Amino acid sequence: MSERKVLSKYYPPDFDPAAIQRTRGPKQVGPKVQTVRLMAPFSMKCTSCGEFIYKGRKFNARKETTDEKYYSIAIYRFYIRCTRCSGEITFKTDPKNMDYTCEKGAKRNFEPWRDASGGKEESEEERLDRLEREEEERNAMVELETKTLDAKREMQIADALDEIRTRNARNERVDKGGEVVGMRDERDEERERIEKEDEELARRAFTTETGEKVRRLGEEEAGEGLEDGLTAPFAPAVEDKDAAMMPPPTFKRVVKKKKDFTSALGIKKKPALV
């Protein structure tokens, strides 16, 4: 097999390049046609043989540019053939609805999400209104922000009402001269009652049955020392004297003598000759 990509080609000996004449083919008449590779944009049923063609099946189609336009958008027509009977099927683009329209050779299958309008064509105003409603429904963040603002506004109104009620109640408790006539706060009364109960419990804990006050251990020792004729400052003086007689501490390193374990092991050392 020869190479597919060659650098030099074979020219016969009798080849005359001057004998080759340049010719131009006839100009294309009618719409421009191209051969393209595409997939079926929707599921359809062939009207000739009843074959079902599912969405996404690949075809070698002829693409034709029509004279129709939608707001300066060109509309294209495609020609394909049925996979069973080779019948011609044509469909074209629909930029208005962002979809495709089946023309002849096949019938588009029913799709419930496309038949929401009941087969009626809606006007431009109705279509714009529908798109606006769908956009509002999809925009959940706006609804959440609106709910948050409403909740904050209600909280502010409730706080303002509480403040007004408190101010009115304060004004009712104040007389004409400007002095407060009202009673004590319930919390202050509760705190005073608890403090009185604690004081009573402490008094009972440090009082004997006869009503005498219990003295501490240090007070009893001090009282005994005074009865013996000794003063309290005398005892610390003795301790200070003993501390003065003690030698001052030294930080000199003391070398410990090593113990001799030879006698315990039964080893006898010979006396040195020298």
Order of alpha helices (4+ residues) and beta strands (2+ residues): beta-beta-beta-beta-beta-beta-beta-beta-alpha-alpha-alpha-alpha-alpha-alpha
